[in-house]
Amino acid sequence: MTRAAFVTAASRIMRGAVLVSVGLFALGIGTLVILSEADLYELREKYERAKLALWGPWTPTNWCPPGRNAPDCVRVNEFEAALKAASDFTFFKTETIDLTGHVVHTGTRFATARDVVDGRPIFKWCYVNLSAQGFSRQIELATQSADDPPAFSSLAGLDGNTLAGTGLDVDVLNRVARTHCRFDD
């Protein structure tokens, strides 16, 4: 290859690289402009709906495209419309520990009304309130984020004074966490 041919080929390659770089830079600037004007919550909702449609368990009740007038969709759309401005929904379930009267509380938190409809909580937690000798103490039993498995708390640090008069011990609380925390409901 002659020096002139090499210089010509190198200059064409450099011109192409510069044009590609300028094009990618312009595309990046355009993307930033679009994203700066975008409603990120709306984007997340569209992404989650697409994910549910493509990979989620399909049922007629969770398939409500615009214009579908099935009774379930009408209720879902009315629920979403009524709570459009609301966020951070939290629901609790309780279950009593047999023979003690203590109650285990499982909290489930949703970010939006759509998450409630789709059954997609962002966080769950479970605790028990222990009342004895005029004092009340909340003991966290477990937590769960999104689709992760539950993380059960280490209760080994609880001393005898904390549990005195409650009718419970650390082993019982560990079993209660696994049987009474309603993360699967």
C-alpha atoms as a printed R data frame, in Angstrom:
    type eleno elety resid chain resno       x       y      z
1   ATOM     1    CA   MET     A     1   0.000   0.000  0.000
2   ATOM     2    CA   THR     A     2   1.438   3.352 -0.952
3   ATOM     3    CA   ARG     A     3   1.723   6.257  1.404
4   ATOM     4    CA   ALA     A     4  -0.942   8.256 -0.518
5   ATOM     5    CA   ALA     A     5  -3.417   5.337 -0.395
6   ATOM     6    CA   PHE     A     6  -2.761   4.893  3.318
7   ATOM     7    CA   VAL     A     7  -3.343   8.594  4.022
8   ATOM     8    CA   THR     A     8  -6.581   8.533  1.990
9   ATOM     9    CA   ALA     A     9  -7.871   5.429  3.807
10  ATOM    10    CA   ALA     A    10  -6.893   6.843  7.214
11  ATOM    11    CA   SER     A    11  -8.602  10.154  6.497
12  ATOM    12    CA   ARG     A    12 -11.804   8.382  5.431
13  ATOM    13    CA   ILE     A    13 -11.761   6.273  8.582
14  ATOM    14    CA   MET     A    14 -11.193   9.360 10.743
15  ATOM    15    CA   ARG     A    15 -13.994  11.252  8.962
16  ATOM    16    CA   GLY     A    16 -16.345   8.316  9.532
17  ATOM    17    CA   ALA     A    17 -15.366   8.082 13.209
18  ATOM    18    CA   VAL     A    18 -15.926  11.824 13.669
19  ATOM    19    CA   LEU     A    19 -19.336  11.657 11.961
20  ATOM    20    CA   VAL     A    20 -20.379   8.667 14.071
21  ATOM    21    CA   SER     A    21 -19.175  10.447 17.245
22  ATOM    22    CA   VAL     A    22 -21.066  13.637 16.352
23  ATOM    23    CA   GLY     A    23 -24.195  11.588 15.584
24  ATOM    24    CA   LEU     A    24 -24.003   9.682 18.901
25  ATOM    25    CA   PHE     A    25 -23.391  12.937 20.773
26  ATOM    26    CA   ALA     A    26 -26.455  14.524 19.131
27  ATOM    27    CA   LEU     A    27 -28.519  11.432 19.929
28  ATOM    28    CA   GLY     A    28 -27.375  11.614 23.568
29  ATOM    29    CA   ILE     A    29 -28.286  15.309 23.818
30  ATOM    30    CA   GLY     A    30 -31.709  14.596 22.289
31  ATOM    31    CA   THR     A    31 -32.282  11.755 24.749
32  ATOM    32    CA   LEU     A    32 -31.355  13.992 27.690
33  ATOM    33    CA   VAL     A    33 -33.747  16.693 26.499
34  ATOM    34    CA   ILE     A    34 -36.580  14.169 26.189
35  ATOM    35    CA   LEU     A    35 -35.843  12.592 29.582
36  ATOM    36    CA   SER     A    36 -35.650  15.987 31.289
37  ATOM    37    CA   GLU     A    37 -39.233  16.637 30.202
38  ATOM    38    CA   ALA     A    38 -40.462  13.108 30.963
39  ATOM    39    CA   ASP     A    39 -42.562  12.132 33.952
40  ATOM    40    CA   LEU     A    40 -40.397   9.404 35.482
41  ATOM    41    CA   TYR     A    41 -43.306   7.890 37.405
42  ATOM    42    CA   GLU     A    42 -45.271   7.585 34.161
43  ATOM    43    CA   LEU     A    43 -42.257   5.981 32.470
44  ATOM    44    CA   ARG     A    44 -41.937   3.517 35.345
45  ATOM    45    CA   GLU     A    45 -45.633   2.679 35.131
46  ATOM    46    CA   LYS     A    46 -45.390   2.056 31.379
47  ATOM    47    CA   TYR     A    47 -42.308  -0.104 31.898
48  ATOM    48    CA   GLU     A    48 -44.009  -2.121 34.649
49  ATOM    49    CA   ARG     A    49 -47.158  -2.620 32.546
50  ATOM    50    CA   ALA     A    50 -45.058  -3.765 29.580
51  ATOM    51    CA   LYS     A    51 -43.108  -6.115 31.845
52  ATOM    52    CA   LEU     A    52 -46.337  -7.553 33.223
53  ATOM    53    CA   ALA     A    53 -47.768  -7.939 29.724
54  ATOM    54    CA   LEU     A    54 -44.664  -9.658 28.369
55  ATOM    55    CA   TRP     A    55 -43.462 -11.796 31.266
56  ATOM    56    CA   GLY     A    56 -46.106 -11.638 33.976
57  ATOM    57    CA   PRO     A    57 -48.837 -14.140 34.645
58  ATOM    58    CA   TRP     A    58 -51.544 -13.132 32.223
59  ATOM    59    CA   THR     A    59 -55.095 -13.107 33.482
60  ATOM    60    CA   PRO     A    60 -58.119 -11.372 32.017
61  ATOM    61    CA   THR     A    61 -58.424  -9.236 35.153
62  ATOM    62    CA   ASN     A    62 -54.997  -7.617 34.872
63  ATOM    63    CA   TRP     A    63 -55.237  -6.897 31.162
64  ATOM    64    CA   CYS     A    64 -56.945  -3.527 30.893
65  ATOM    65    CA   PRO     A    65 -55.808  -1.622 27.828
66  ATOM    66    CA   PRO     A    66 -57.489   1.711 27.074
67  ATOM    67    CA   GLY     A    67 -61.007   1.164 25.774
68  ATOM    68    CA   ARG     A    68 -61.569  -2.263 27.320
69  ATOM    69    CA   ASN     A    69 -64.875  -2.098 29.157
70  ATOM    70    CA   ALA     A    70 -64.829  -5.374 31.071
71  ATOM    71    CA   PRO     A    71 -66.318  -5.009 34.583
72  ATOM    72    CA   ASP     A    72 -62.928  -5.633 36.210
73  ATOM    73    CA   CYS     A    73 -61.304  -2.977 34.022
74  ATOM    74    CA   VAL     A    74 -63.992  -0.443 34.823
75  ATOM    75    CA   ARG     A    75 -63.406  -0.976 38.567
76  ATOM    76    CA   VAL     A    76 -59.611  -0.829 38.110
77  ATOM    77    CA   ASN     A    77 -59.825   2.362 36.054
78  ATOM    78    CA   GLU     A    78 -62.206   3.990 38.556
79  ATOM    79    CA   PHE     A    79 -59.895   3.019 41.431
80  ATOM    80    CA   GLU     A    80 -56.845   4.424 39.649
81  ATOM    81    CA   ALA     A    81 -58.668   7.622 38.646
82  ATOM    82    CA   ALA     A    82 -59.936   8.216 42.192
83  ATOM    83    CA   LEU     A    83 -56.465   7.734 43.653
84  ATOM    84    CA   LYS     A    84 -54.361   9.236 40.860
85  ATOM    85    CA   ALA     A    85 -52.870  11.940 43.098
86  ATOM    86    CA   ALA     A    86 -52.352   9.573 46.024
87  ATOM    87    CA   SER     A    87 -49.250   7.530 46.686
88  ATOM    88    CA   ASP     A    88 -47.656   5.376 49.355
89  ATOM    89    CA   PHE     A    89 -50.449   2.920 50.196
90  ATOM    90    CA   THR     A    90 -49.904   0.764 53.290
91  ATOM    91    CA   PHE     A    91 -52.062  -2.157 54.370
92  ATOM    92    CA   PHE     A    92 -51.771  -4.302 57.499
93  ATOM    93    CA   LYS     A    93 -52.775  -7.863 58.318
94  ATOM    94    CA   THR     A    94 -52.801  -9.159 61.854
95  ATOM    95    CA   GLU     A    95 -52.642 -12.609 63.337
96  ATOM    96    CA   THR     A    96 -52.864 -13.528 67.006
97  ATOM    97    CA   ILE     A    97 -50.249 -15.805 68.574
98  ATOM    98    CA   ASP     A    98 -52.129 -18.703 70.164
99  ATOM    99    CA   LEU     A    99 -52.242 -18.861 73.974
100 ATOM   100    CA   THR     A   100 -50.488 -15.508 74.458
101 ATOM   101    CA   GLY     A   101 -52.861 -12.934 72.996
102 ATOM   102    CA   HIS     A   102 -49.984 -11.061 71.342
103 ATOM   103    CA   VAL     A   103 -50.627  -9.893 67.785
104 ATOM   104    CA   VAL     A   104 -48.240 -10.142 64.820
105 ATOM   105    CA   HIS     A   105 -48.646  -7.299 62.315
106 ATOM   106    CA   THR     A   106 -47.596  -7.642 58.669
107 ATOM   107    CA   GLY     A   107 -47.424  -4.367 56.763
108 ATOM   108    CA   THR     A   108 -47.425  -4.140 52.974
109 ATOM   109    CA   ARG     A   109 -46.459  -0.900 51.227
110 ATOM   110    CA   PHE     A   110 -47.334   0.058 47.631
111 ATOM   111    CA   ALA     A   111 -46.002   3.104 45.747
112 ATOM   112    CA   THR     A   112 -49.040   3.819 43.533
113 ATOM   113    CA   ALA     A   113 -52.662   2.797 43.021
114 ATOM   114    CA   ARG     A   114 -51.552   0.808 39.957
115 ATOM   115    CA   ASP     A   115 -49.159  -1.183 42.164
116 ATOM   116    CA   VAL     A   116 -52.085  -2.024 44.454
117 ATOM   117    CA   VAL     A   117 -54.134  -3.238 41.484
118 ATOM   118    CA   ASP     A   118 -51.222  -5.265 40.089
119 ATOM   119    CA   GLY     A   119 -50.288  -6.637 43.511
120 ATOM   120    CA   ARG     A   120 -46.710  -5.303 43.359
121 ATOM   121    CA   PRO     A   121 -45.656  -4.146 46.814
122 ATOM   122    CA   ILE     A   122 -42.369  -2.297 47.223
123 ATOM   123    CA   PHE     A   123 -41.776  -3.340 50.824
124 ATOM   124    CA   LYS     A   124 -43.199  -5.642 53.504
125 ATOM   125    CA   TRP     A   125 -42.385  -5.891 57.184
126 ATOM   126    CA   CYS     A   126 -43.558  -7.886 60.138
127 ATOM   127    CA   TYR     A   127 -43.449  -7.099 63.853
128 ATOM   128    CA   VAL     A   128 -45.000  -7.967 67.172
129 ATOM   129    CA   ASN     A   129 -45.922  -5.583 69.991
130 ATOM   130    CA   LEU     A   130 -45.082  -7.069 73.358
131 ATOM   131    CA   SER     A   131 -46.743  -5.578 76.410
132 ATOM   132    CA   ALA     A   132 -45.730  -6.674 79.856
133 ATOM   133    CA   GLN     A   133 -45.444  -5.012 83.267
134 ATOM   134    CA   GLY     A   134 -46.771  -1.703 81.923
135 ATOM   135    CA   PHE     A   135 -44.233  -1.427 79.093
136 ATOM   136    CA   SER     A   136 -44.776  -1.948 75.384
137 ATOM   137    CA   ARG     A   137 -42.052  -2.807 72.897
138 ATOM   138    CA   GLN     A   138 -42.222  -3.374 69.147
139 ATOM   139    CA   ILE     A   139 -39.949  -6.179 67.923
140 ATOM   140    CA   GLU     A   140 -39.267  -6.473 64.196
141 ATOM   141    CA   LEU     A   141 -39.501 -10.088 63.065
142 ATOM   142    CA   ALA     A   142 -38.791  -9.849 59.317
143 ATOM   143    CA   THR     A   143 -38.662  -7.580 56.255
144 ATOM   144    CA   GLN     A   144 -39.015  -8.156 52.534
145 ATOM   145    CA   SER     A   145 -38.155  -5.846 49.626
146 ATOM   146    CA   ALA     A   146 -40.017  -6.167 46.309
147 ATOM   147    CA   ASP     A   147 -39.616  -9.758 45.050
148 ATOM   148    CA   ASP     A   148 -36.737 -10.730 47.361
149 ATOM   149    CA   PRO     A   149 -37.229 -13.543 49.851
150 ATOM   150    CA   PRO     A   150 -38.056 -12.491 53.426
151 ATOM   151    CA   ALA     A   151 -35.121 -11.534 55.658
152 ATOM   152    CA   PHE     A   152 -35.841 -12.756 59.180
153 ATOM   153    CA   SER     A   153 -34.423 -10.689 62.015
154 ATOM   154    CA   SER     A   154 -31.796 -12.059 64.345
155 ATOM   155    CA   LEU     A   155 -33.502 -12.138 67.697
156 ATOM   156    CA   ALA     A   156 -30.506 -13.544 69.561
157 ATOM   157    CA   GLY     A   157 -29.819 -10.130 71.114
158 ATOM   158    CA   LEU     A   158 -33.086 -10.088 73.050
159 ATOM   159    CA   ASP     A   159 -32.481 -10.528 76.748
160 ATOM   160    CA   GLY     A   160 -34.678 -12.166 79.332
161 ATOM   161    CA   ASN     A   161 -35.850  -8.796 80.689
162 ATOM   162    CA   THR     A   162 -37.330  -7.806 77.333
163 ATOM   163    CA   LEU     A   163 -39.398 -10.973 77.102
164 ATOM   164    CA   ALA     A   164 -40.166 -11.335 80.831
165 ATOM   165    CA   GLY     A   165 -43.865 -11.726 81.477
166 ATOM   166    CA   THR     A   166 -44.810 -12.096 77.814
167 ATOM   167    CA   GLY     A   167 -44.991 -15.881 77.709
168 ATOM   168    CA   LEU     A   168 -42.542 -15.873 74.801
169 ATOM   169    CA   ASP     A   169 -38.869 -16.617 74.334
170 ATOM   170    CA   VAL     A   170 -36.428 -16.127 71.435
171 ATOM   171    CA   ASP     A   171 -37.066 -19.601 69.969
172 ATOM   172    CA   VAL     A   172 -40.837 -19.070 70.014
173 ATOM   173    CA   LEU     A   173 -40.444 -15.645 68.342
174 ATOM   174    CA   ASN     A   174 -38.263 -17.182 65.608
175 ATOM   175    CA   ARG     A   175 -40.969 -19.792 64.922
176 ATOM   176    CA   VAL     A   176 -43.698 -17.132 65.066
177 ATOM   177    CA   ALA     A   177 -41.833 -15.033 62.491
178 ATOM   178    CA   ARG     A   178 -41.890 -17.930 60.025
179 ATOM   179    CA   THR     A   179 -45.503 -18.933 60.684
180 ATOM   180    CA   HIS     A   180 -47.306 -15.636 61.349
181 ATOM   181    CA   CYS     A   181 -45.613 -13.129 59.023
182 ATOM   182    CA   ARG     A   182 -47.962 -13.074 56.019
183 ATOM   183    CA   PHE     A   183 -45.598 -12.133 53.208
184 ATOM   184    CA   ASP     A   184 -47.141 -14.624 50.772
185 ATOM   185    CA   ASP     A   185 -50.752 -13.349 51.084
